[in-house]
Amino acid sequence: MKLSVIIPCYNEEATILDIVSQVNAIPVSDLEVIVVDDGSIDGSRELLETSVEPLVKKVVYHQANLGKGAALNSGFSEATGDVLVVQDADLEYDPRNLPGMLALIEDGKADVVFGSRFMGGNPHRVLYFWHYVGNKFLTLLSNMFTNLNLTDMETCYKMFRREVIASIDIEEKRFGVEPEITAKIARGKHRIYEIGISYFGRTYAEGKKIGWQDGLRAVYAIMKYNLLRRTRV
């Protein structure tokens, strides 16, 4: 199966070349990498043009910062793989976890695979207690409406068969995209699996971007796409 890795990038000059190199090194025989620069202003764009473009299938450039959801829409529309997955441009998620996720789909067991930071015996950097509580709360709230038993709804690592993500109209522009995609997948009655992954979180000093406002938007998105949009995919 051909795997398309979509990498949304916003102001990740320090890490984007490294993460692309790591993705290219995973043992997947048929691989394409698509980077979406979401209006970076820190030098990422120049690095993408000079050093990253030769290493990937395509780099898509947004002229302004439109948000992660918009970047994913752009990346998904360019992907040609049988299976698609999201890879953040920082170094929090290790691409070496991707072959294990892909195996569940290749073996015919799953249509969607979530990489969970909270299950399994993989390394997990110890950071913010309240982020952990927030993630657990949002996952619990999402599960209550979707009737799924996920351990990590907010994970970046969501892998889909092509037809699954192609059937979803992504509306959220920022980090509300995670509960939106989860709600719409749950309504599709797809076979969903979780697998434990390693996680090397960043501090805010190291460039972490998500904040409390994104948590509030996630709560709103859970309500919106599970209660107000039950019939819309």
C-alpha positions in Angstrom: 0.0 0.0 0.0 1.2 3.5 -0.8 1.5 5.8 2.3 1.0 9.5 2.0 2.4 11.5 4.9 1.0 15.0 5.3 3.2 17.4 7.2 1.6 20.8 8.2 4.3 23.3 9.0 4.0 26.7 10.7 7.2 28.4 11.9 9.2 25.2 12.3 12.5 26.3 10.8 14.5 24.4 13.5 12.9 21.1 12.9 11.3 20.8 9.5 14.3 19.4 7.7 15.0 16.9 10.4 11.4 15.6 10.5 11.3 15.2 6.7 14.5 13.2 6.8 13.1 11.0 9.6 9.9 10.4 7.6 11.9 9.5 4.5 13.9 7.0 6.5 11.0 4.8 7.7 10.8 1.3 6.2 7.8 1.8 3.9 8.4 0.8 0.3 5.8 3.1 -1.3 6.0 6.5 0.4 5.1 10.0 -0.6 5.6 13.1 1.6 3.7 16.3 1.2 4.5 19.4 3.3 2.1 22.3 3.7 3.6 25.5 4.8 0.9 27.5 6.5 2.2 31.0 6.0 5.4 30.6 8.0 7.3 33.9 8.8 10.4 32.5 10.6 12.5 31.3 7.7 10.8 27.9 7.3 9.6 28.9 3.8 13.1 29.7 2.6 14.3 26.4 4.0 11.5 24.5 2.3 12.3 26.1 -1.0 16.0 25.4 -0.9 16.4 22.2 1.0 13.1 20.3 1.5 11.5 20.5 -1.9 14.0 18.1 -3.4 13.3 15.5 -0.7 9.5 15.4 -0.9 6.8 14.9 -3.5 5.4 18.4 -3.1 5.4 21.5 -0.9 2.2 23.5 -0.8 2.5 27.1 0.2 -0.2 29.1 2.0 0.2 32.9 1.6 -1.2 33.4 5.1 -1.6 31.4 8.3 -4.9 29.6 7.8 -4.6 27.0 10.6 -3.9 23.3 10.9 -7.3 22.2 9.5 -6.8 24.3 6.4 -3.3 22.8 6.0 -4.6 19.3 6.3 -7.3 20.0 3.6 -4.5 21.2 1.3 -2.3 18.2 2.0 -5.1 15.6 1.7 -6.1 17.1 -1.7 -2.6 16.5 -3.1 -2.1 13.0 -1.7 -2.3 10.0 -4.0 -1.7 7.2 -1.4 -4.0 4.3 -0.4 -3.4 5.4 3.2 -2.9 8.9 4.6 -1.5 10.0 7.9 -0.7 13.3 9.6 2.8 14.1 10.9 3.5 17.2 12.8 6.5 19.2 11.7 8.1 19.4 15.2 9.9 16.5 16.7 7.2 15.4 19.2 6.0 12.4 17.2 8.5 9.8 16.0 7.9 8.6 12.4 9.3 5.2 13.4 5.8 4.5 14.9 4.2 4.8 11.5 5.0 1.3 10.1 3.3 -0.3 13.1 0.2 1.7 12.5 0.2 1.0 8.8 0.5 -2.8 9.4 -3.0 -2.8 11.0 -4.5 -1.4 7.8 -2.4 -3.5 5.5 -3.4 -6.7 7.4 -7.1 -5.8 6.8 -7.9 -5.1 10.4 -8.4 -1.4 10.5 -9.8 1.5 8.4 -8.5 4.1 10.9 -5.6 3.9 13.4 -5.0 6.4 16.2 -1.5 6.5 17.7 -2.1 6.9 21.5 0.4 8.7 23.7 -1.2 7.1 26.8 -1.1 3.4 26.1 1.7 0.9 25.7 5.3 0.9 27.0 6.8 3.4 24.7 8.9 6.4 25.9 6.9 9.5 26.9 8.5 12.7 27.9 7.2 14.0 31.3 5.9 17.5 31.0 2.7 19.5 31.9 0.2 17.9 34.4 -2.6 20.2 33.3 -2.1 19.4 29.6 -2.4 15.7 30.6 -5.6 16.4 32.5 -6.9 18.5 29.6 -6.2 15.8 27.0 -7.9 13.2 29.2 -10.9 15.4 29.7 -11.3 16.1 26.0 -11.0 12.5 25.1 -13.5 11.5 27.8 -16.0 14.1 26.6 -15.5 13.1 22.9 -16.0 9.4 23.8 -19.2 10.2 25.6 -20.7 11.5 22.4 -19.0 9.2 19.9 -19.4 6.0 22.0 -15.8 5.2 21.2 -13.3 4.1 23.9 -10.3 6.0 22.7 -7.5 6.9 25.1 -6.1 9.8 23.1 -8.5 11.6 20.8 -6.2 14.7 20.5 -3.3 12.8 19.1 -1.7 14.1 15.9 -1.2 10.5 14.6 -4.4 9.6 12.8 -4.0 7.3 9.9 -6.8 6.6 7.4 -7.7 4.5 4.4 -8.0 7.0 1.5 -11.7 6.5 1.1 -12.3 7.3 4.8 -10.7 10.7 4.9 -12.0 11.5 1.4 -15.5 11.2 2.7 -15.0 13.8 5.3 -15.4 17.6 4.8 -13.0 19.2 7.2 -14.4 22.5 8.4 -12.3 23.5 11.4 -9.3 25.8 10.8 -7.2 25.2 13.9 -6.9 22.5 16.5 -10.6 21.8 16.6 -9.9 19.6 13.7 -9.0 16.7 16.0 -12.4 16.3 17.6 -14.1 17.1 14.3 -12.4 14.3 12.4 -13.0 11.9 15.3 -16.7 12.7 15.4 -17.1 12.3 11.7 -15.2 9.0 11.6 -17.3 7.6 14.5 -20.5 8.3 12.5 -19.0 6.4 9.5 -18.9 3.1 11.4 -15.3 2.5 10.4 -13.1 -0.1 12.1 -10.9 2.0 14.4 -7.8 0.8 16.2 -5.4 2.4 18.7 -1.7 1.6 19.0 0.7 2.9 21.6 3.3 5.4 20.4 6.3 7.2 21.8 5.9 10.9 22.5 8.6 13.6 22.9 6.6 16.7 23.9 8.0 20.2 23.7 7.9 23.0 26.2 6.6 26.4 25.3 10.2 27.7 25.3 10.9 25.0 22.7 8.1 26.1 20.4 4.9 24.4 21.6 1.9 26.4 20.2 -1.3 24.9 21.6 -2.9 26.9 24.4 -6.0 27.0 26.6 -8.0 28.8 23.8 -7.5 25.7 21.7 -8.9 23.6 24.5 -12.1 25.7 24.6 -12.4 25.4 20.9 -12.0 21.6 21.2 -14.9 21.5 23.6 -17.0 23.6 21.2 -16.0 21.3 18.3 -17.0 18.2 20.3 -20.5 19.6 20.9 -20.8 21.0 17.4 -19.9 17.9 15.4 -21.6 15.4 17.7 -24.8 17.2 18.6 -25.5 19.8 15.9 -24.1 18.0 12.9 -25.2 14.4 13.4 -26.3 14.0 9.8 -23.4 15.8 8.1 -20.1 14.2 7.3 
